[in-house]
Amino acid sequence: MDCYEAIAESWVEMMGVEDKDFIMRQIKQLGEGLGTFLGKEDVDKILSFGEDAEKEIEDSSLEKKMSSDRIAEKNKTKPK
């Protein structure tokens, strides 16, 4: 969890019910406003952007690990 998530979670815990309702109404209005300008496919792309970014980071980390494993394996099998 990064620092922004921790701040957001602590902020949400401190908020009252009225504050949460207000924020949810604002989110709903924003979504409805965007819906008038964007199509369903565009909204789906926006909503899945975070998931795609996380998957890309995971894939990159996996590739780096595999590469370092290959290098380590080559060093082990390299004749001295």
QUIRA-V907780 format. One record per helix or strand of 2 or more residues. SS is the DSSP state (A for helix, B for strand). FROM is the first residue (numbers start at 1). TO is the last residue. If there is no record, write none. Layout:
SS,FROM,TO  SS,FROM,TO
//
This chain:
A,3,14  A,17,37  A,40,77
//
